[in-house]
Amino acid sequence: MNDLAQALEGTTIHHHPDAILEAVQLRKMFPLRSLNLFGAKQVVHAVEDTSLALYPGRATALVGESGSGKTTIARMLAGLYSPTSGTVRFRGERAKLTGGPHLRTYRRHVQLILQDPFSSLNPVHDVRYHLGRPLHIYNHIRGRTQETEQILSLLNRVNLSPAEQFIQKYPHQLSGGQRQRVAIARALAVQPEVLLADEPVSMLDVSIRLDVLNLLLRLKEEERLALLFITHDIASARYFAEDTLVMYAGQMVEGGPSEEVIERPVHPYTQLLISAAPDPGRLSADSNKSVSDLPARGEIPSLINPPSGCRFHPRCPHAMPVCSQRVPGRTELGGGRWTHCFLYGEGETSCEKSNQNL
Amino acid sequence: MVTNIQTNTLLEVKDLTVDYLASNGTVHAVTDVSFSLRRGEILGLAGESGSGKSTLAYAITRLLRPPAMISGGEILYYPRSSHDEQHTSRVTLTRLLKNGKRERIKSGNEEQPIDLLQLSPAQLRDIRWNDLAIVFQSAMNALNPVMTVGAQIMDVLRTHRPGMGPDARKQRASELFQLVGIASDRLRSYPHELSGGMRQRAIIAIALALSPEVLIMDEPTTALDVVVQREILTEIMRLREKLSFSVIFITHDLSLLLELADNVAIMYAGRIVEKASRRDLYLHPLHPYSYGLLNSFPALHGPRRKMSGIPGSPPDLRAVPPGCAFHPRCPLAFDTCRAVLPELRAAQGEDSGQVVACHLYDPRFKAEPPSTSDLASKYEALAEGSDSK
């Protein structure tokens, strides 16, 4: 923990004046229940020292493998988990995320879309109920006609037409894509400013995914929503989001404009992730070589006893002694890019040298 | 030798039809599917969920249970001839008769194909795993949670190689684990002690235990992370080089197939709508559905552009639209598409083996076949249309 504190001292906390939702050094640990009363208390270090900022009309993608802590971050931002330490700032002020009334005010502005539309809708209620609930709770609508009117306009906004037919359908009568549209409409019902989308398309069929992504993009443009798009697919992050953040084992490793991060990844983990992603574009470039060589092997470490220092160091082809001793701080690379890696700063090797090696 | 292996047909599926008999109508999951698999080939099957890919795989292995019914067709398997020296260690295919005598199924003419649909349960038992192995999607559910993975490999060997002693079995099991890249001391681990990638490797090891000729992989990497997926794929490619088995690789992720497979067949509503080498399919997909599917994956490189996906949703297989099943979603559909069922045929001017089931490429209905850019512009128009909504 001392190492972490040292690293934290070096980083300055940036306040973005135009950010609508900010996470400042969020950390989450989940205590494990142990059968041994006298044994050491064990915790899962799910998220460590994570900061991010969301801006109106801008999408930010959070990319990482399963177990990297992306969903935990979304849930902390949505107020479903309370962070172990760190703060969530909404419009520059510290958001109060405890207690019913505070949470209710917060959720009027920040809404979460879950991954699985098959379990996020209640099977015994129809679409009218799902969309009517947030309208009743937040918008104080009066009467059934007003409710119907608003629900119909919501359904039209998510391209579910004819809306009059969908209003009385039950979840089992809808396809996966239609269900996810209902889930999006439900999030939109409170007229939020921030949408947190936790893998909104990964449960959907391939041909439907782009439709739903395009819908979210259109809503972002039209209503100037701030979007957090959580995904494991780095190609859709590039398609969808202006900014991309990469996480590994609970730590942020790299961030910046999507195009830059994906075209010129600097952190060894981002490089691994991109080289592993399926890319038919390689076909036209080099027909003989179909499957590229992996620069690193191994798996995401256990977060109960995570590796010391940079958590990627056991798998990293460029690991140095310092990597296992200290947590790398944030190094600004210019143009909005930053990374947490000793190869690029706070270490012995210079930026240019490592670039040639990679 | 290599060319011989390359050209030989190993498996031939002819007009296979599989129906599910449901109380509210028959579901035509697979309709008149024909294809052939060469020795050493990786054939990719791609399509949306509900397009019949998995049903086809289960039909080939005869794993379907009622209400599924194979209502027509043939699945011909051409066994490797016995004078092949590569597999001398293989026990010849034998069948236990009722009186206790063993009889070779493939006695006499070795070149005679076997119709898998005609086999009795006992004969099937011999073919399965010896010649035809399957790797399922969910690695956790495919392994027995209360047996160590080592015991599960040895179980296969005990059943199919009764002559093998316990030491030889152990030897073979640790060989197999090394083959797929797991330390052999992991044989004593239970499935829950292994990570997702290791479980999938263990399943591949079990599938390879008897050196099968055909490996059917049903979405083997869908539940895995990209980095692990890449490792597994590299492993499959390496093993294929080494052991020269054929693979039928089923996935919804077309971008994966374009890197891995030799040939790719695209399925829609139970039928194969296009089959081509991966290069042809990537560079010039012919069927509008293939184009749409290819265009559903954002690219990692190149210009960022607006993409559209495919409008609508897959049809209800109880009531497949007449004519071409894709016509309600197709941006290039014309009158013939709504009435006449297109057949799989070589496209005009194509001699590379690319076949497509689409009237656009049939000179009887369309004088001039559309180019890939025509498909692109139609889809783009569609994307803009839905945008303005």
Boltz contact constraints between the chains, C-beta under 6 A:
constraints:
  - contact:
      token1: [A, 65]
      token2: [B, 225]
      max_distance: 6.0
  - contact:
      token1: [A, 66]
      token2: [B, 225]
      max_distance: 6.0
  - contact:
      token1: [A, 175]
      token2: [B, 313]
      max_distance: 6.0
  - contact:
      token1: [A, 205]
      token2: [B, 48]
      max_distance: 6.0
  - contact:
      token1: [A, 205]
      token2: [B, 49]
      max_distance: 6.0
  - contact:
      token1: [A, 206]
      token2: [B, 252]
      max_distance: 6.0
  - contact:
      token1: [A, 206]
      token2: [B, 296]
      max_distance: 6.0
  - contact:
      token1: [A, 207]
      token2: [B, 48]
      max_distance: 6.0
  - contact:
      token1: [A, 207]
      token2: [B, 296]
      max_distance: 6.0
  - contact:
      token1: [A, 207]
      token2: [B, 309]
      max_distance: 6.0
  - contact:
      token1: [A, 207]
      token2: [B, 310]
      max_distance: 6.0
  - contact:
      token1: [A, 210]
      token2: [B, 296]
      max_distance: 6.0
  - contact:
      token1: [A, 210]
      token2: [B, 307]
      max_distance: 6.0
  - contact:
      token1: [A, 210]
      token2: [B, 309]
      max_distance: 6.0
  - contact:
      token1: [A, 211]
      token2: [B, 309]
      max_distance: 6.0
  - contact:
      token1: [A, 235]
      token2: [B, 298]
      max_distance: 6.0
  - contact:
      token1: [A, 235]
      token2: [B, 300]
      max_distance: 6.0
  - contact:
      token1: [A, 236]
      token2: [B, 298]
      max_distance: 6.0
  - contact:
      token1: [A, 239]
      token2: [B, 298]
      max_distance: 6.0
  - contact:
      token1: [A, 276]
      token2: [B, 226]
      max_distance: 6.0
  - contact:
      token1: [A, 276]
      token2: [B, 227]
      max_distance: 6.0
  - contact:
      token1: [A, 276]
      token2: [B, 230]
      max_distance: 6.0
  - contact:
      token1: [A, 277]
      token2: [B, 226]
      max_distance: 6.0
  - contact:
      token1: [A, 278]
      token2: [B, 255]
      max_distance: 6.0
  - contact:
      token1: [A, 278]
      token2: [B, 256]
      max_distance: 6.0
  - contact:
      token1: [A, 278]
      token2: [B, 259]
      max_distance: 6.0
  - contact:
      token1: [A, 279]
      token2: [B, 300]
      max_distance: 6.0
  - contact:
      token1: [A, 280]
      token2: [B, 255]
      max_distance: 6.0
  - contact:
      token1: [A, 280]
      token2: [B, 258]
      max_distance: 6.0
  - contact:
      token1: [A, 280]
      token2: [B, 282]
      max_distance: 6.0
  - contact:
      token1: [A, 281]
      token2: [B, 299]
      max_distance: 6.0
  - contact:
      token1: [A, 281]
      token2: [B, 301]
      max_distance: 6.0
  - contact:
      token1: [A, 283]
      token2: [B, 258]
      max_distance: 6.0
  - contact:
      token1: [A, 283]
      token2: [B, 282]
      max_distance: 6.0
  - contact:
      token1: [A, 290]
      token2: [B, 259]
      max_distance: 6.0
  - contact:
      token1: [A, 291]
      token2: [B, 233]
      max_distance: 6.0
  - contact:
      token1: [A, 291]
      token2: [B, 234]
      max_distance: 6.0
  - contact:
      token1: [A, 291]
      token2: [B, 237]
      max_distance: 6.0
  - contact:
      token1: [A, 299]
      token2: [B, 195]
      max_distance: 6.0
